[in-house]
Amino acid sequence: MPLYEYECEKCGEQFEELVSRRNGGAEVTCPACGSHKTRRLQSTFALGKPGKTASSCTTCCPGGTCGL
Ligand SMILES: [Zn+2]
């Protein structure tokens, strides 16, 4: 299951949520204030460090889907 980072637009709380494929489209509730106004952040995983990680990845798999 992918772990996503969310940020609450109401209180600014940032939290991580495991999202299964089944509820991938479901709303995520802020654990701090209960608001549904949350947005998913790019996972630090996927973002990585711009530069070396990304360029080395594109050399081994176009689109960078290998996760390196
Ligand atoms: Zn909140």
N, CA, C, O and the ligand as a Tripos MOL2 file, in Angstrom:
@<TRIPOS>MOLECULE
protein
  273   271    69     0     0
PROTEIN
NO_CHARGES

@<TRIPOS>ATOM
      1 N           0.8430   -1.2050    0.0000 N.3       1 MET1
      2 CA          0.0000    0.0000    0.0000 C.3       1 MET1
      3 C           0.8740    1.2490    0.0000 C.2       1 MET1
      4 O           1.8260    1.3600    0.7720 O.2       1 MET1
      5 N           0.5430    2.1550   -0.8520 N.am      2 PRO2
      6 CA          1.3390    3.3910   -0.8830 C.3       2 PRO2
      7 C           1.0340    4.2840    0.3120 C.2       2 PRO2
      8 O          -0.1030    4.3790    0.7760 O.2       2 PRO2
      9 N           2.0640    4.9180    0.7810 N.am      3 LEU3
     10 CA          1.9210    5.8410    1.8980 C.3       3 LEU3
     11 C           1.9820    7.2540    1.3360 C.2       3 LEU3
     12 O           2.9630    7.6480    0.7050 O.2       3 LEU3
     13 N           0.9210    8.0020    1.5740 N.am      4 TYR4
     14 CA          0.8800    9.3570    1.0470 C.3       4 TYR4
     15 C           0.9420   10.3670    2.1710 C.2       4 TYR4
     16 O           0.5270   10.1060    3.3010 O.2       4 TYR4
     17 N           1.4650   11.5160    1.8320 N.am      5 GLU5
     18 CA          1.5080   12.6140    2.7840 C.3       5 GLU5
     19 C           0.3740   13.5650    2.4570 C.2       5 GLU5
     20 O           0.1380   13.9090    1.2990 O.2       5 GLU5
     21 N          -0.3100   13.9760    3.4850 N.am      6 TYR6
     22 CA         -1.4160   14.9030    3.2880 C.3       6 TYR6
     23 C          -1.1930   16.1600    4.1080 C.2       6 TYR6
     24 O          -0.4990   16.1560    5.1250 O.2       6 TYR6
     25 N          -1.7930   17.2180    3.6400 N.am      7 GLU7
     26 CA         -1.7660   18.4530    4.4050 C.3       7 GLU7
     27 C          -3.1900   18.9530    4.5420 C.2       7 GLU7
     28 O          -3.9520   18.9810    3.5760 O.2       7 GLU7
     29 N          -3.5330   19.3450    5.7490 N.am      8 CYS8
     30 CA         -4.8590   19.8800    5.9990 C.3       8 CYS8
     31 C          -4.8700   21.3520    5.6080 C.2       8 CYS8
     32 O          -4.0080   22.1250    6.0260 O.2       8 CYS8
     33 N          -5.8570   21.7260    4.8000 N.am      9 GLU9
     34 CA         -5.9180   23.1140    4.3570 C.3       9 GLU9
     35 C          -6.5460   24.0050    5.4160 C.2       9 GLU9
     36 O          -6.5130   25.2320    5.3180 O.2       9 GLU9
     37 N          -7.1040   23.3800    6.4040 N.am     10 LYS10
     38 CA         -7.7610   24.1650    7.4470 C.3      10 LYS10
     39 C          -6.8010   24.5220    8.5770 C.2      10 LYS10
     40 O          -6.7050   25.6800    8.9830 O.2      10 LYS10
     41 N          -6.1010   23.5220    9.0740 N.am     11 CYS11
     42 CA         -5.2290   23.7830   10.2260 C.3      11 CYS11
     43 C          -3.7480   23.6160    9.8970 C.2      11 CYS11
     44 O          -2.8830   23.9140   10.7210 O.2      11 CYS11
     45 N          -3.4670   23.1400    8.6970 N.am     12 GLY12
     46 CA         -2.0660   23.0290    8.2990 C.3      12 GLY12
     47 C          -1.3840   21.7710    8.7840 C.2      12 GLY12
     48 O          -0.1850   21.5890    8.5720 O.2      12 GLY12
     49 N          -2.1340   20.9020    9.4300 N.am     13 GLU13
     50 CA         -1.5660   19.6450    9.9090 C.3      13 GLU13
     51 C          -1.0590   18.8210    8.7280 C.2      13 GLU13
     52 O          -1.7140   18.7150    7.6910 O.2      13 GLU13
     53 N           0.1010   18.2540    8.9120 N.am     14 GLN14
     54 CA          0.6020   17.3440    7.8890 C.3      14 GLN14
     55 C           0.6780   15.9600    8.4920 C.2      14 GLN14
     56 O           1.1550   15.7710    9.6110 O.2      14 GLN14
     57 N           0.2020   15.0090    7.7360 N.am     15 PHE15
     58 CA          0.1620   13.6510    8.2550 C.3      15 PHE15
     59 C           0.3010   12.6790    7.1060 C.2      15 PHE15
     60 O           0.1500   13.0340    5.9370 O.2      15 PHE15
     61 N           0.5920   11.4480    7.4690 N.am     16 GLU16
     62 CA          0.7360   10.4150    6.4510 C.3      16 GLU16
     63 C          -0.4220    9.4550    6.5480 C.2      16 GLU16
     64 O          -0.9360    9.1710    7.6300 O.2      16 GLU16
     65 N          -0.8160    8.9690    5.4080 N.am     17 GLU17
     66 CA         -1.9610    8.0840    5.3720 C.3      17 GLU17
     67 C          -1.6690    6.9470    4.4030 C.2      17 GLU17
     68 O          -1.2130    7.1570    3.2790 O.2      17 GLU17
     69 N          -1.9400    5.7620    4.8670 N.am     18 LEU18
     70 CA         -1.8400    4.6320    3.9590 C.3      18 LEU18
     71 C          -3.1240    4.5590    3.1530 C.2      18 LEU18
     72 O          -4.2190    4.5170    3.7130 O.2      18 LEU18
     73 N          -2.9840    4.5450    1.8580 N.am     19 VAL19
     74 CA         -4.1660    4.5440    1.0150 C.3      19 VAL19
     75 C          -4.1950    3.2710    0.1790 C.2      19 VAL19
     76 O          -3.3060    3.0150   -0.6330 O.2      19 VAL19
     77 N          -5.2180    2.5010    0.3960 N.am     20 SER20
     78 CA         -5.3470    1.2790   -0.3930 C.3      20 SER20
     79 C          -5.9610    1.6200   -1.7410 C.2      20 SER20
     80 O          -6.5210    2.7000   -1.9270 O.2      20 SER20
     81 N          -5.8520    0.7130   -2.6500 N.am     21 ARG21
     82 CA         -6.4220    0.9680   -3.9730 C.3      21 ARG21
     83 C          -7.9330    1.1140   -3.8930 C.2      21 ARG21
     84 O          -8.5480    1.8320   -4.6820 O.2      21 ARG21
     85 N          -8.5020    0.4360   -2.9510 N.am     22 ARG22
     86 CA         -9.9570    0.4830   -2.8530 C.3      22 ARG22
     87 C         -10.4690    1.8700   -2.4620 C.2      22 ARG22
     88 O         -11.4580    2.3510   -3.0140 O.2      22 ARG22
     89 N          -9.7980    2.4980   -1.5220 N.am     23 ASN23
     90 CA        -10.2840    3.8020   -1.0960 C.3      23 ASN23
     91 C          -9.3960    4.9300   -1.6020 C.2      23 ASN23
     92 O          -9.3350    6.0040   -1.0030 O.2      23 ASN23
     93 N          -8.7220    4.6780   -2.6920 N.am     24 GLY24
     94 CA         -7.8050    5.6690   -3.2410 C.3      24 GLY24
     95 C          -8.4660    6.9960   -3.5530 C.2      24 GLY24
     96 O          -7.8170    8.0410   -3.4990 O.2      24 GLY24
     97 N          -9.7460    6.9670   -3.8770 N.am     25 GLY25
     98 CA        -10.4150    8.2120   -4.2160 C.3      25 GLY25
     99 C         -11.1800    8.8090   -3.0500 C.2      25 GLY25
    100 O         -11.8270    9.8480   -3.1820 O.2      25 GLY25
    101 N         -11.1020    8.1510   -1.9210 N.am     26 ALA26
    102 CA        -11.8820    8.6100   -0.7830 C.3      26 ALA26
    103 C         -11.2580    9.8370   -0.1410 C.2      26 ALA26
    104 O         -10.0610   10.0910   -0.2780 O.2      26 ALA26
    105 N         -12.0710   10.5720    0.5430 N.am     27 GLU27
    106 CA        -11.5770   11.7400    1.2450 C.3      27 GLU27
    107 C         -10.7840   11.2980    2.4600 C.2      27 GLU27
    108 O         -11.0880   10.2930    3.1020 O.2      27 GLU27
    109 N          -9.7860   12.0610    2.7450 N.am     28 VAL28
    110 CA         -8.9640   11.7840    3.9140 C.3      28 VAL28
    111 C          -9.2760   12.8330    4.9660 C.2      28 VAL28
    112 O          -9.3300   14.0310    4.6860 O.2      28 VAL28
    113 N          -9.4780   12.3570    6.1690 N.am     29 THR29
    114 CA         -9.8390   13.2640    7.2490 C.3      29 THR29
    115 C          -8.6080   13.6610    8.0530 C.2      29 THR29
    116 O          -7.7690   12.8290    8.3990 O.2      29 THR29
    117 N          -8.5270   14.9330    8.3310 N.am     30 CYS30
    118 CA         -7.4170   15.4290    9.1430 C.3      30 CYS30
    119 C          -7.5390   14.8660   10.5550 C.2      30 CYS30
    120 O          -8.5960   14.9700   11.1760 O.2      30 CYS30
    121 N          -6.4710   14.2760   11.0590 N.am     31 PRO31
    122 CA         -6.5200   13.6880   12.4040 C.3      31 PRO31
    123 C          -6.5280   14.7540   13.4920 C.2      31 PRO31
    124 O          -6.8800   14.4770   14.6390 O.2      31 PRO31
    125 N          -6.1450   15.9550   13.1340 N.am     32 ALA32
    126 CA         -6.0470   17.0070   14.1500 C.3      32 ALA32
    127 C          -7.3660   17.7400   14.3430 C.2      32 ALA32
    128 O          -7.7800   17.9900   15.4740 O.2      32 ALA32
    129 N          -8.0250   18.0860   13.2420 N.am     33 CYS33
    130 CA         -9.2310   18.9080   13.3680 C.3      33 CYS33
    131 C         -10.4530   18.2500   12.7460 C.2      33 CYS33
    132 O         -11.5680   18.7500   12.8910 O.2      33 CYS33
    133 N         -10.2550   17.1420   12.0600 N.am     34 GLY34
    134 CA        -11.3890   16.4330   11.4920 C.3      34 GLY34
    135 C         -11.8920   16.9930   10.1770 C.2      34 GLY34
    136 O         -12.9170   16.5510    9.6580 O.2      34 GLY34
    137 N         -11.1750   17.9610    9.6390 N.am     35 SER35
    138 CA        -11.5980   18.5600    8.3790 C.3      35 SER35
    139 C         -11.3540   17.6020    7.2140 C.2      35 SER35
    140 O         -10.4170   16.8040    7.2310 O.2      35 SER35
    141 N         -12.1980   17.6990    6.2280 N.am     36 HIS36
    142 CA        -11.9860   16.9210    5.0070 C.3      36 HIS36
    143 C         -11.2320   17.7160    3.9560 C.2      36 HIS36
    144 O         -10.9490   17.2230    2.8640 O.2      36 HIS36
    145 N         -10.9180   18.9390    4.3000 N.am     37 LYS37
    146 CA        -10.2010   19.7640    3.3290 C.3      37 LYS37
    147 C          -8.7100   19.4540    3.3980 C.2      37 LYS37
    148 O          -7.8990   20.2460    3.8750 O.2      37 LYS37
    149 N          -8.3990   18.2920    2.9100 N.am     38 THR38
    150 CA         -7.0070   17.8720    2.9110 C.3      38 THR38
    151 C          -6.5590   17.6970    1.4790 C.2      38 THR38
    152 O          -7.3520   17.3930    0.5870 O.2      38 THR38
    153 N          -5.3030   17.8910    1.2850 N.am     39 ARG39
    154 CA         -4.7790   17.6570   -0.0620 C.3      39 ARG39
    155 C          -3.5490   16.7860    0.0330 C.2      39 ARG39
    156 O          -2.7820   16.8330    0.9950 O.2      39 ARG39
    157 N          -3.3990   16.0080   -0.9830 N.am     40 ARG40
    158 CA         -2.2840   15.0760   -0.9820 C.3      40 ARG40
    159 C          -1.0290   15.7860   -1.4670 C.2      40 ARG40
    160 O          -1.0470   16.5160   -2.4580 O.2      40 ARG40
    161 N           0.0320   15.5610   -0.7620 N.am     41 LEU41
    162 CA          1.3120   16.1210   -1.1770 C.3      41 LEU41
    163 C           2.0550   15.0690   -1.9750 C.2      41 LEU41
    164 O           1.8070   13.8700   -1.8470 O.2      41 LEU41
    165 N           2.9550   15.5390   -2.7870 N.am     42 GLN42
    166 CA          3.8430   14.5900   -3.4340 C.3      42 GLN42
    167 C           4.6050   13.8800   -2.3360 C.2      42 GLN42
    168 O           5.1370   14.5260   -1.4330 O.2      42 GLN42
    169 N           4.6630   12.5970   -2.3990 N.am     43 SER43
    170 CA          5.4020   11.8930   -1.3620 C.3      43 SER43
    171 C           6.8780   12.2300   -1.4950 C.2      43 SER43
    172 O           7.3940   12.4100   -2.5980 O.2      43 SER43
    173 N           7.5430   12.3120   -0.3590 N.am     44 THR44
    174 CA          8.9720   12.6160   -0.3830 C.3      44 THR44
    175 C           9.7190   11.5450   -1.1530 C.2      44 THR44
    176 O          10.7470   11.8000   -1.7810 O.2      44 THR44
    177 N           9.1870   10.3700   -1.0870 N.am     45 PHE45
    178 CA          9.6590    9.2360   -1.8400 C.3      45 PHE45
    179 C           9.7490    9.5550   -3.3370 C.2      45 PHE45
    180 O          10.8090    9.4420   -3.9530 O.2      45 PHE45
    181 N           8.6060    9.9550   -3.8990 N.am     46 ALA46
    182 CA          8.5320   10.1870   -5.3320 C.3      46 ALA46
    183 C           9.3160   11.4320   -5.7270 C.2      46 ALA46
    184 O           9.9390   11.4810   -6.7880 O.2      46 ALA46
    185 N           9.2740   12.4280   -4.8640 N.am     47 LEU47
    186 CA          9.9760   13.6590   -5.1720 C.3      47 LEU47
    187 C          11.4840   13.4370   -5.1660 C.2      47 LEU47
    188 O          12.1980   13.8300   -6.0880 O.2      47 LEU47
    189 N          11.9390   12.7990   -4.1050 N.am     48 GLY48
    190 CA         13.3650   12.5780   -3.9730 C.3      48 GLY48
    191 C          14.1030   13.9010   -4.0060 C.2      48 GLY48
    192 O          13.5260   14.9530   -3.7290 O.2      48 GLY48
    193 N          15.3400   13.8450   -4.3340 N.am     49 LYS49
    194 CA         16.1090   15.0670   -4.4900 C.3      49 LYS49
    195 C          16.2170   15.3570   -5.9710 C.2      49 LYS49
    196 O          16.6790   14.5160   -6.7420 O.2      49 LYS49
    197 N          15.7990   16.5320   -6.3680 N.am     50 PRO50
    198 CA         15.9160   16.8620   -7.7780 C.3      50 PRO50
    199 C          17.3800   16.8230   -8.2000 C.2      50 PRO50
    200 O          18.2650   17.2610   -7.4660 O.2      50 PRO50
    201 N          17.6090   16.3070   -9.3600 N.am     51 GLY51
    202 CA         18.9920   16.2390   -9.8090 C.3      51 GLY51
    203 C          19.4390   14.8130  -10.0280 C.2      51 GLY51
    204 O          18.9610   14.1220  -10.9270 O.2      51 GLY51
    205 N          20.3590   14.3890   -9.1950 N.am     52 LYS52
    206 CA         20.9880   13.0990   -9.4230 C.3      52 LYS52
    207 C          19.9890   11.9440   -9.4790 C.2      52 LYS52
    208 O          20.0370   11.1150  -10.3870 O.2      52 LYS52
    209 N          19.0980   11.8990   -8.5140 N.am     53 THR53
    210 CA         18.1640   10.7820   -8.4550 C.3      53 THR53
    211 C          17.3040   10.7180   -9.7100 C.2      53 THR53
    212 O          17.1180    9.6580  -10.3080 O.2      53 THR53
    213 N          16.7900   11.8680  -10.0880 N.am     54 ALA54
    214 CA         15.8890   11.9070  -11.2370 C.3      54 ALA54
    215 C          16.6220   11.5700  -12.5290 C.2      54 ALA54
    216 O          16.1290   10.7960  -13.3500 O.2      54 ALA54
    217 N          17.7990   12.1550  -12.7020 N.am     55 SER55
    218 CA         18.4950   11.9490  -13.9630 C.3      55 SER55
    219 C          18.9980   10.5140  -14.0790 C.2      55 SER55
    220 O          18.9820    9.9300  -15.1630 O.2      55 SER55
    221 N          19.4410    9.9550  -12.9650 N.am     56 SER56
    222 CA         19.9190    8.5820  -13.0460 C.3      56 SER56
    223 C          18.7620    7.6350  -13.3240 C.2      56 SER56
    224 O          18.9160    6.5950  -13.9640 O.2      56 SER56
    225 N          17.5860    8.0360  -12.8140 N.am     57 CYS57
    226 CA         16.4260    7.1990  -13.0330 C.3      57 CYS57
    227 C          15.9960    7.2180  -14.4920 C.2      57 CYS57
    228 O          15.6570    6.1770  -15.0550 O.2      57 CYS57
    229 N          16.0070    8.3920  -15.1040 N.am     58 THR58
    230 CA         15.5430    8.4830  -16.4860 C.3      58 THR58
    231 C          16.4560    7.7330  -17.4400 C.2      58 THR58
    232 O          16.0690    7.4130  -18.5640 O.2      58 THR58
    233 N          17.6670    7.4550  -16.9870 N.am     59 THR59
    234 CA         18.5530    6.7070  -17.8630 C.3      59 THR59
    235 C          18.2260    5.2240  -17.8410 C.2      59 THR59
    236 O          18.5330    4.4960  -18.7840 O.2      59 THR59
    237 N          17.6020    4.7830  -16.7600 N.am     60 CYS60
    238 CA         17.3190    3.3490  -16.6750 C.3      60 CYS60
    239 C          15.8650    3.0400  -17.0250 C.2      60 CYS60
    240 O          15.5590    1.9280  -17.4560 O.2      60 CYS60
    241 N          14.9710    4.0010  -16.8450 N.am     61 CYS61
    242 CA         13.5990    3.7450  -17.2050 C.3      61 CYS61
    243 C          12.9030    5.0710  -17.5260 C.2      61 CYS61
    244 O          12.7540    5.9190  -16.6460 O.2      61 CYS61
    245 N          12.4860    5.2500  -18.7560 N.am     62 PRO62
    246 CA         11.8100    6.4840  -19.1470 C.3      62 PRO62
    247 C          10.5700    6.7140  -18.2920 C.2      62 PRO62
    248 O           9.7760    5.8000  -18.0700 O.2      62 PRO62
    249 N          10.4150    7.9340  -17.8210 N.am     63 GLY63
    250 CA          9.2650    8.2320  -16.9850 C.3      63 GLY63
    251 C           9.5750    8.0850  -15.5180 C.2      63 GLY63
    252 O           8.8000    8.5380  -14.6750 O.2      63 GLY63
    253 N          10.6760    7.4690  -15.1970 N.am     64 GLY64
    254 CA         11.0910    7.3680  -13.8000 C.3      64 GLY64
    255 C          10.1770    6.5010  -12.9690 C.2      64 GLY64
    256 O           9.8540    6.8610  -11.8370 O.2      64 GLY64
    257 N           9.7570    5.3910  -13.4860 N.am     65 THR65
    258 CA          8.8300    4.5420  -12.7470 C.3      65 THR65
    259 C           9.5280    3.4670  -11.9360 C.2      65 THR65
    260 O           8.8820    2.6710  -11.2540 O.2      65 THR65
    261 N          10.8440    3.4480  -12.0140 N.am     66 CYS66
    262 CA         11.5550    2.3870  -11.2980 C.3      66 CYS66
    263 C          11.6520    2.6720   -9.8050 C.2      66 CYS66
    264 O          11.9100    1.7650   -9.0140 O.2      66 CYS66
    265 N          11.4460    3.9310   -9.4160 N.am     67 GLY67
    266 CA         11.4660    4.2700   -7.9980 C.3      67 GLY67
    267 C          12.8400    4.5560   -7.4680 C.2      67 GLY67
    268 O          13.0020    4.7470   -6.2620 O.2      67 GLY67
    269 N          13.8200    4.5930   -8.3060 N.am     68 LEU68
    270 CA         15.1620    4.9040   -7.8280 C.3      68 LEU68
    271 C          15.3250    6.4020   -7.6050 C.2      68 LEU68
    272 O          16.3970    6.8520   -7.2000 O.2      68 LEU68
    273 ZN         -6.8010   19.9290   10.1960 Zn       69 ZN69
@<TRIPOS>BOND
     1     1     2 1
     2     2     3 1
     3     3     4 2
     4     3     5 am
     5     5     6 1
     6     6     7 1
     7     7     8 2
     8     7     9 am
     9     9    10 1
    10    10    11 1
    11    11    12 2
    12    11    13 am
    13    13    14 1
    14    14    15 1
    15    15    16 2
    16    15    17 am
    17    17    18 1
    18    18    19 1
    19    19    20 2
    20    19    21 am
    21    21    22 1
    22    22    23 1
    23    23    24 2
    24    23    25 am
    25    25    26 1
    26    26    27 1
    27    27    28 2
    28    27    29 am
    29    29    30 1
    30    30    31 1
    31    31    32 2
    32    31    33 am
    33    33    34 1
    34    34    35 1
    35    35    36 2
    36    35    37 am
    37    37    38 1
    38    38    39 1
    39    39    40 2
    40    39    41 am
    41    41    42 1
    42    42    43 1
    43    43    44 2
    44    43    45 am
    45    45    46 1
    46    46    47 1
    47    47    48 2
    48    47    49 am
    49    49    50 1
    50    50    51 1
    51    51    52 2
    52    51    53 am
    53    53    54 1
    54    54    55 1
    55    55    56 2
    56    55    57 am
    57    57    58 1
    58    58    59 1
    59    59    60 2
    60    59    61 am
    61    61    62 1
    62    62    63 1
    63    63    64 2
    64    63    65 am
    65    65    66 1
    66    66    67 1
    67    67    68 2
    68    67    69 am
    69    69    70 1
    70    70    71 1
    71    71    72 2
    72    71    73 am
    73    73    74 1
    74    74    75 1
    75    75    76 2
    76    75    77 am
    77    77    78 1
    78    78    79 1
    79    79    80 2
    80    79    81 am
    81    81    82 1
    82    82    83 1
    83    83    84 2
    84    83    85 am
    85    85    86 1
    86    86    87 1
    87    87    88 2
    88    87    89 am
    89    89    90 1
    90    90    91 1
    91    91    92 2
    92    91    93 am
    93    93    94 1
    94    94    95 1
    95    95    96 2
    96    95    97 am
    97    97    98 1
    98    98    99 1
    99    99   100 2
   100    99   101 am
   101   101   102 1
   102   102   103 1
   103   103   104 2
   104   103   105 am
   105   105   106 1
   106   106   107 1
   107   107   108 2
   108   107   109 am
   109   109   110 1
   110   110   111 1
   111   111   112 2
   112   111   113 am
   113   113   114 1
   114   114   115 1
   115   115   116 2
   116   115   117 am
   117   117   118 1
   118   118   119 1
   119   119   120 2
   120   119   121 am
   121   121   122 1
   122   122   123 1
   123   123   124 2
   124   123   125 am
   125   125   126 1
   126   126   127 1
   127   127   128 2
   128   127   129 am
   129   129   130 1
   130   130   131 1
   131   131   132 2
   132   131   133 am
   133   133   134 1
   134   134   135 1
   135   135   136 2
   136   135   137 am
   137   137   138 1
   138   138   139 1
   139   139   140 2
   140   139   141 am
   141   141   142 1
   142   142   143 1
   143   143   144 2
   144   143   145 am
   145   145   146 1
   146   146   147 1
   147   147   148 2
   148   147   149 am
   149   149   150 1
   150   150   151 1
   151   151   152 2
   152   151   153 am
   153   153   154 1
   154   154   155 1
   155   155   156 2
   156   155   157 am
   157   157   158 1
   158   158   159 1
   159   159   160 2
   160   159   161 am
   161   161   162 1
   162   162   163 1
   163   163   164 2
   164   163   165 am
   165   165   166 1
   166   166   167 1
   167   167   168 2
   168   167   169 am
   169   169   170 1
   170   170   171 1
   171   171   172 2
   172   171   173 am
   173   173   174 1
   174   174   175 1
   175   175   176 2
   176   175   177 am
   177   177   178 1
   178   178   179 1
   179   179   180 2
   180   179   181 am
   181   181   182 1
   182   182   183 1
   183   183   184 2
   184   183   185 am
   185   185   186 1
   186   186   187 1
   187   187   188 2
   188   187   189 am
   189   189   190 1
   190   190   191 1
   191   191   192 2
   192   191   193 am
   193   193   194 1
   194   194   195 1
   195   195   196 2
   196   195   197 am
   197   197   198 1
   198   198   199 1
   199   199   200 2
   200   199   201 am
   201   201   202 1
   202   202   203 1
   203   203   204 2
   204   203   205 am
   205   205   206 1
   206   206   207 1
   207   207   208 2
   208   207   209 am
   209   209   210 1
   210   210   211 1
   211   211   212 2
   212   211   213 am
   213   213   214 1
   214   214   215 1
   215   215   216 2
   216   215   217 am
   217   217   218 1
   218   218   219 1
   219   219   220 2
   220   219   221 am
   221   221   222 1
   222   222   223 1
   223   223   224 2
   224   223   225 am
   225   225   226 1
   226   226   227 1
   227   227   228 2
   228   227   229 am
   229   229   230 1
   230   230   231 1
   231   231   232 2
   232   231   233 am
   233   233   234 1
   234   234   235 1
   235   235   236 2
   236   235   237 am
   237   237   238 1
   238   238   239 1
   239   239   240 2
   240   239   241 am
   241   241   242 1
   242   242   243 1
   243   243   244 2
   244   243   245 am
   245   245   246 1
   246   246   247 1
   247   247   248 2
   248   247   249 am
   249   249   250 1
   250   250   251 1
   251   251   252 2
   252   251   253 am
   253   253   254 1
   254   254   255 1
   255   255   256 2
   256   255   257 am
   257   257   258 1
   258   258   259 1
   259   259   260 2
   260   259   261 am
   261   261   262 1
   262   262   263 1
   263   263   264 2
   264   263   265 am
   265   265   266 1
   266   266   267 1
   267   267   268 2
   268   267   269 am
   269   269   270 1
   270   270   271 1
   271   271   272 2
@<TRIPOS>SUBSTRUCTURE
     1 MET1         2 RESIDUE 1 A MET
     2 PRO2         6 RESIDUE 1 A PRO
     3 LEU3        10 RESIDUE 1 A LEU
     4 TYR4        14 RESIDUE 1 A TYR
     5 GLU5        18 RESIDUE 1 A GLU
     6 TYR6        22 RESIDUE 1 A TYR
     7 GLU7        26 RESIDUE 1 A GLU
     8 CYS8        30 RESIDUE 1 A CYS
     9 GLU9        34 RESIDUE 1 A GLU
    10 LYS10       38 RESIDUE 1 A LYS
    11 CYS11       42 RESIDUE 1 A CYS
    12 GLY12       46 RESIDUE 1 A GLY
    13 GLU13       50 RESIDUE 1 A GLU
    14 GLN14       54 RESIDUE 1 A GLN
    15 PHE15       58 RESIDUE 1 A PHE
    16 GLU16       62 RESIDUE 1 A GLU
    17 GLU17       66 RESIDUE 1 A GLU
    18 LEU18       70 RESIDUE 1 A LEU
    19 VAL19       74 RESIDUE 1 A VAL
    20 SER20       78 RESIDUE 1 A SER
    21 ARG21       82 RESIDUE 1 A ARG
    22 ARG22       86 RESIDUE 1 A ARG
    23 ASN23       90 RESIDUE 1 A ASN
    24 GLY24       94 RESIDUE 1 A GLY
    25 GLY25       98 RESIDUE 1 A GLY
    26 ALA26      102 RESIDUE 1 A ALA
    27 GLU27      106 RESIDUE 1 A GLU
    28 VAL28      110 RESIDUE 1 A VAL
    29 THR29      114 RESIDUE 1 A THR
    30 CYS30      118 RESIDUE 1 A CYS
    31 PRO31      122 RESIDUE 1 A PRO
    32 ALA32      126 RESIDUE 1 A ALA
    33 CYS33      130 RESIDUE 1 A CYS
    34 GLY34      134 RESIDUE 1 A GLY
    35 SER35      138 RESIDUE 1 A SER
    36 HIS36      142 RESIDUE 1 A HIS
    37 LYS37      146 RESIDUE 1 A LYS
    38 THR38      150 RESIDUE 1 A THR
    39 ARG39      154 RESIDUE 1 A ARG
    40 ARG40      158 RESIDUE 1 A ARG
    41 LEU41      162 RESIDUE 1 A LEU
    42 GLN42      166 RESIDUE 1 A GLN
    43 SER43      170 RESIDUE 1 A SER
    44 THR44      174 RESIDUE 1 A THR
    45 PHE45      178 RESIDUE 1 A PHE
    46 ALA46      182 RESIDUE 1 A ALA
    47 LEU47      186 RESIDUE 1 A LEU
    48 GLY48      190 RESIDUE 1 A GLY
    49 LYS49      194 RESIDUE 1 A LYS
    50 PRO50      198 RESIDUE 1 A PRO
    51 GLY51      202 RESIDUE 1 A GLY
    52 LYS52      206 RESIDUE 1 A LYS
    53 THR53      210 RESIDUE 1 A THR
    54 ALA54      214 RESIDUE 1 A ALA
    55 SER55      218 RESIDUE 1 A SER
    56 SER56      222 RESIDUE 1 A SER
    57 CYS57      226 RESIDUE 1 A CYS
    58 THR58      230 RESIDUE 1 A THR
    59 THR59      234 RESIDUE 1 A THR
    60 CYS60      238 RESIDUE 1 A CYS
    61 CYS61      242 RESIDUE 1 A CYS
    62 PRO62      246 RESIDUE 1 A PRO
    63 GLY63      250 RESIDUE 1 A GLY
    64 GLY64      254 RESIDUE 1 A GLY
    65 THR65      258 RESIDUE 1 A THR
    66 CYS66      262 RESIDUE 1 A CYS
    67 GLY67      266 RESIDUE 1 A GLY
    68 LEU68      270 RESIDUE 1 A LEU
    69 ZN69       273 GROUP 0 **** ****
